Amino acid sequence: MSIRFGWPFAGLLLMSVIACQSAAPNANTTATSNATPPGEQKLTQAPRPAIIEQAMKDRGEQDQAKPALRVVSPANNATISGATVPVKLELSGDLKGYMPHKDPATQKGNHIHVILDNQPYEAYYELGQPFELRNVSAGKHTLRVFPSRPWHESYKNEGAFQLVEFTVQGGGDAGKPTTTNRGEKMAGPSNKSETASASPAPAREGKDYNPSQGGDVDRAKPLLTYSRPKGEYKGADADPVMLDFWLLNATLQGEGGDYRVRYSVDGGEAKFLDKWEPIWLSGWISGKHSVKLELVDRDGNVVDNGGYNSTTREITIAK
């Protein structure tokens, strides 16, 4: 069941949902040879944009909601025969009106971030409609899900985040990408040498995905899930740009814990986040950029968990 709710700011340009390249060993890095060289761009933290502040007010109690998810399928540790993996989610909790739904006028709305392995997420808007992963490669995979607002800021309450692991036997065509049932690309071909003749589904905005490889994730250890930024940002969305993530089993130093989130842009100076909340970065130059996000301990060492705690995405700024 979904609930429709309108947007008073129909002209709002929010961040688009597209994918960016990633690389081995766990599909979490990407080459950025065309990225802006360090030093040419001076980024500073900016306040939450006024248009988003207004959106939060217009949504009433929704931003105080505590949505909880349950992954009905695939079941944790399931073995699936064939290359199609149906994804079914149940939403509960103190919703205060929160419900995934895409407004037909704005093409925006509440949604669920669905992440296969350590690839960029795809947005799931209508929980009453089927969502399938198709042409999934053989082997072990992880699926991570969490609820999001229309501007892609995640809900961070207990129960919002879920992770399951599953194994595919047989698997799909190695020369074609993994997609959703709507054709959105979730992962690149396992055998890239075959892509020219395989006629894969087009990636969002012409970007490519690398093959998806599931890491050996320990759900009892600290886990960082990269959420934003990703894809292409145009016009009013291009500055400032939100950086957001999900933390499991980790408390940051500013909240009494032992960990920090380290980020860098285009290989430049590393900076740190000591509170689990989104930030907005301003001062972007048009072009391609790489954004690296890592979970580190008090000594500055990356906390290993399946290779997922150090992730780089490529984004495009078009002012």
Secondary structure, DSSP 8 states (H G I E B T S, - for coil): -------S-TT-----------BTTTT-B---TTB--TTS---EEE---HHHHHHHHHTGGGGG-EEEEEEEES-TTEEEESS-EEEEEEEEEE-TT------TTTS---EEEEEETTS--EEE--TTS-EEEES--SEEEEEEEEEE-TT--B--STTS-EEEEEEEES---TTS-EEETTS-EEEB-S-GGGHHHH-----GGG----B-------TTS-EEEEEES-EEEEGGGGSSEEEEEEEES--BGGGTSSBEEEEEETT---EEE-SSS-EEEE---SEEEEEEEEEE-TTS-B--STTTTEEEEEEEEE-
